Amino acid sequence: MDVLLGAQWGDEGKGKVVDVIAPRYEVIARFQGGPNAGHTLIFEGTKHVLHTIPSGVFREGTVNLVGNGVVVDPVIFLKEVRALEAAGVDIRASLLLSRRAHLILPTHRALDAASEADKGKLKIGSTLKGIGPTYMDKTGRNGLRVGDIFQADLPDRAAALRRKHERLLSLYDQGGASPEAEAEWMDAVEQLKSFRTVDCEHYLDEALNSGKRVLAEGAQGTLLDIDFGTYPFVTSSSTICAGACTGLGVAPNRIERITGIFKAYCTRVGSGPFPTELDDATGEAIRKAGHEFGSTTGRPRRCGWLDLPALRYAVMINGITELAMMKADVLTGMDSVRICTHYRVKGEITDRMPYDVTTGVEPIYTDMPGWGAASANGRLPDTLERYIATIEQAVGVPISIVSLGPDRTETVMRQPMTAA
């Protein structure tokens, strides 16, 4: 099994890379996150945004598995399915749901909104999709799972969980979900029963034993990991390579290639530390050129220069074996670009991510010449190759893919990638 994940704060372009390399795999499996994710794919002039469903759905003959580490909102899931069916995708033929994946209830979304509002200026920047409260119920052993929808006592268990949520909401002086939202959720759950469900740990074990090639697809990014991200401004799941094991039920020794996705610069949505952030005209120019607005929330993304200490950290934590650099075209035409090579922390210079990057972290930059327009069918500009070589030397792994635009055809494969 190979793993593909984000090496920054999410929004790196994972969906495009999965779509490009999906023909090499028989199974694409999402291992964490939920509808807070937004994987954007553009081909044949059409834009598609996926939130829960794996990014291999547009490749015929590929099985797409929603793993046990994912949290599923039945209402949002069905809307996504209908949009794909309207686009001519036979989604039901290729989609599998893990019975162990947890369900998002309307009151989870209400709790998310109430908790975020209560934080005031210290808010995390949640997408308000109910992700955090759902994972809290999972670890608190109160959650409902996909496999539970086939049990006769589901309405009673859902009602009990809803009452628990309403008690918590009363602490925020907030009410629960509307009757209409509850009815919509129950109707969506009934429709969810028509999809194929599996014990994904057994399914993937059999697939790997039979020689099938599996790609585990992550959501968000390494720096949003619940343990190793910029806590508390993180997501609620394990976004790193280890999360592929727990989020799919696959042993670590089954993993071979690990591809990290990163942008030629950095972006971040919502609150939290961002050492190389550009709060100026250059940052705004990158935002406009890169169309940096959240695919899930529509919020403008914060933009800044590439951060090598953070990228090196992501390579170390995940055991990344190769990188894919996205949006190199966005920096096209700049006279010069900058790379953060080190931090100055309390007067000391370091190339490591410190425990706390919220204050007192000063980026140290190296200036490099910019590059002109590049084509996926031609040689990359020498200055862009120099930029790539600088990154490779700093992080110790090769950059196998360079993306020069949003379409799947605007992709340079610098080194051959073959599935294990």
N, C-alpha and C positions, 0 to 999 in steps of 0.2 A: 504494500500500500504506500502511496505517495501522499504528501500533505502539502496543501497550498494555503497560506495565511497572510495576514497583513503584518507588516513590519514597522508601522508607524501608529498613528491615532485613528486608524480606520479610513475609509473612503479612498483607498489606494488604487482601486481599479481591479480588485480581485475577480469580479464578475466577468470582465472582458478576458482576462487570462484563462479562466476556467473554460469559457466558451471557445477560445482559440485552441486549447490543448485537449478539450473533451474528446475529440475523435480517437485519441490514443487510449481511452479508458472505456470499460464496459459499465462501471458504476461510479457515479458522483454522489458523495455523501456529505451533507451538512452536519457539523458536529456540535455547534453551540449557537447561542443567540436566539433571536426571534424576529418579529416584525419591526424591531428597532433597526435592523440591518437594511441596507438598500444597495443591491448589486445592479449596476446599470450596464446594459449591453446594447450596442448599436451596430446594426448591420442592414444592408440593403435599404439604407435611408430611414429606418424605423428604430425608435428608441423603446427599449423594454426595461422596466425596473422590477426586480424580484426582491421580495422581503423575507419569505420563509422557504420557498421552493429553491432547490439547488440550481446552479447556473448551467447545467448540462441539458436543460429541457428542450433546447432548440436543436439539439443534435440527435438525429434519428438513430434508434437502436441503443441509446444510453439509458440505463436505469438510474433514476434520481431518488435518493433515499434521505428522508428527514430523520436524523438520528435522535437517540434518547436524550442527548444534551441540549436539544433545541426546545424552546417553549413555543407553543402553538396557540394562536388566537383563532378559533374556528371561523369567526366572522370575517376577519381579514384574510385568512387562508382561502375561503371560498371566493372572495372578491378577486383574489389573485388568480385562482383557477379559472374563473369566468373570463377574465381578461386574456389569459393565455388561449382558452378555447376560442374566443372571438378572433384571435390572431391566427387561428388555424392549427394550433398545437394540440395533438392528441395526448393531453397530459395524463389522463387516467391510465393509459396503457403503460406509462413509464414511471409512475410515481409510487413510492412506498413510504409508509409512515411507521416509525417505531412505536410499539405499544407502550414503551416506557417514557416517551416524550410527555412533558407536563403541559397542562392546559391553562391558558389565560382566561380568567373570568372578567366580566364587566366591572366587578368590584375591585379587582386587581388594578384596573386602570384608574378607578376613583381613588384608591389608596396612593397610587403613584403621584397623581396630581396634587392630592392633599399634602403628602410628605414634601414634595418639591416646593410648594407654596410656603410651607411652614419654615423652610430653610432660609427664605428671604434672600439676602445678598450672598449667602453661602450655598446657594442651590448648585446641584451637580451639573445641570444641563440635560436632564432626562428627556427622552423622546415622548414620555407620558403614555407609553404603550402597555404599561403594566408589567414590564419585564422584571424589575427588581422585586416587587412584592410576590411575583410568581416563584422566582428562585428562593425567596425567603420561606414560602410555604413548602417548597420542595425540601430544603434542608431542615425545616421545622417539622417535617413528616406529616404535613396537613394537606398536601397537594392532591389534585386529581390528574390522572394520566389518560393518554389516548385509549389504552386498553380498558379503562373504567367505563367508557361510554357504552360498552356492550353489557354492562352489569345492570340488573333490574333495580338496584338501589341507587343508581346515579342521581335521580332527582333529589332524594333525601340527603345524599352526601354533598351535593352542590348547594342545597339550602343551608346545611350546617356550616359550610365554609363561608357562604354569603353572610350568615349571621355573625360569624366571627369577625369578618371584615367590617361589618356595620358597627360592631362594638369598638373596633379600632378607629373607624372614621368618626365616631362620636367624640373621641379625644381631640380631634381637629375641628370639632363643630361642623362636620360635613355629613351629608346624607349619603346613602348608597347609590347604586345604579338605578336608573329608571325602569319601570315595569316593561317598557318597550325594548330597552336594551337587553333585559333578562330574557324576554320572549325571543328576541332575535338570536341570542346566544343558544338557547335550547333548540331552536329550529336549525341553526348551523350545526350543532352537535348531531342531530338526526341525520343531516346530509353527510356529515363526516363518516358515518357508518358505511357509506357506499365505497369508500376508498380502501385500498389494500393495506393491511397492517401486518407487521412482521416483528419478530424478536430480532432486532438488527444485529446483535452480537452473534447469533447463530447464522443469520443470513450471510454476514460478511465473512465469517469463518469458513463457511462452505464455498463462498465465492472465491476467496483467496486460495483455498485448498484445491479448487478446480482450475486454478491458473488464470482466473479473471483479474483484470487490472482495475484497481480501485483508487480513486482520488478523493481524499478528505478535504472538504472545503470549509474554511473558517469564515467568520464574520467579524466585524469591528477590526481591531488591530492589537498588536502586542502591548503597546503602551496604555491600553485600556483594560488589560488583564486584571482580574480581581485581586490577585496576589502580587504581581510584578509590575503593574501599571502605576500611573501617577495618582495613587490613592489619596483621598477618597474620590477623586474625579475619574472614575473608571466605570466599566460596565459590571454586570453581576455574574458573569460566567468566566470560565477559563478560556481565553482566546489563543493561548499558546499551543505548541505542538503536543504537550502533555494532555491538553484538553481533547485532542482527537482520540486518545485512548479511552478516557472516561466518557466522552460524548458519543462514542460509537461501540464501545465494548471490544476494542481491538488491542492486543498485547503490544507493548513497545517494540519488541523484536520483529514485528511485522512491518514496521515503517522503514522505508528505504530513502527515497528522495524527499527533501523538504525545501519547498520553494517559498521564498519571502518576497512579498510584493511591496514596493515603495515608490513614491513619487520622486521626481528629480528635485523637488522642493518639499516642504512640509505643510500640512494643513491640520486644523483641528476644529471640530464643531463643539459649541457649548463652552462651559467653564473649565478651568484647570490650567496648570502651568504650561508654558510654551516658550522655552528659552530663546528660540530664534525668530519669534513672531515679528512681523513687519507691520507696524501700525502707522503706515505712511503711504505715499503715492505708489511706491514700488509694490507694496503688499496689495493695494487696490488693483494695480495693473495685472498682477498675477491672478487675482480673484476673477477679474473680468475675462482675461485670456483663457483661463482654465475652466470657466463656468463653474466656479467653486461655490455651489449651493447644495445643501444636503438633499440627497435623493429621497430620504424618508420625511424630513421635516421642512425642507425648503429654506432652512436658515443659512445665511451667508457663512462660509467657512473662514476661519482665521488663517492667514497665510504667512509663511516665513521661509527662510533659507533652509537647505538640507542640513540636518543635524547628524553628524557622524558618530558622536558618542552614543546617541540614542539608537542609531541603526546598528552599531557594533553590539550594543546590549541585546537588541532583538536577535541578531545572529547567534549570540552566545546562548541565550535562554532557550531558543528553539532548536539549536543545532542545524541551522539553515545551511543547506548544501549549495544553493544557487539562488540568485536574485533576479527579479524582473523589475526594470525601471520604467515607470509610467510617466506620461505627460512631458517627455523631453521637449516636445514641440511647443509647449507653453512658454518656455524660456527663450524660444527662438527670437533673434533680433536684438537681444540685450548686448550692450557693449561688453559688460562683464557680469559675472555671477559670483556669488559667495558660497563657501562651504564652511560650516562650523566644524572645526577639527578637534577642539578641546573646550573645556569649561574652566573658568576661574572661580573657585569656591572658597570663600574665606581666605583669600590671598594665595591659595594653592592652585596650581594648574594640574588638571586631571583629564584623562580621556574616558573616565568611567561615569556612568549614570549614578549620581548620589542618591541616598535614601530620600532626601527631601529636595525637590527642584522648584518648590513654590517661591522661595525667596533666596536672594544672594547668589544666584547662579548667573555668571556673565559669560556669554559665548565668545570664543576666540575664533576669528575668521581667517580664511585664506581666500584671496581674490583670484579668480581665474577668467580667462577670456571667454566671451560668449560665442555663439555659433549661429550660422545661417540656417535656412530651411533645409530639411533633410527628407529624403524619400525612402519608403520601405523597399523600393526596387533598386536603390543605388547605395553607394558607399556613404557611411556617416561622415560628417565633417570632422576634420582632424581635431578641432578644439573640443568637439563633443566626445570623441574617442579619448582625449586626454582627461576630460571630466570623468568619464567612466573608469579609466585606469586608476585615477586618484581614489575613487570610491573602493574599487576592488582591492587595492593595496591596503587601504585603511581597515577594511572589514574582513579581508582574508578569504572571500569566496567570490566566484565569478558572477558576472551579470550576463545571463543567458538570453534575456528578452529585453528589447527596447521598444516601447510603444511611442509612436509618432502621431497618434490621433485616435479618436474614439472608435472608429470602425475596426472590425476584426482584421481587415486587409491591411491596416496601417500598423503593421507589427514586424519588427526585425528579429529574426531568430539568429543571434550571434553565435550560439553553439547548439549543436543538435540536441534536442530533448527527446528521449525515448522513455516511455513508461517502463518501470521495472516489472 
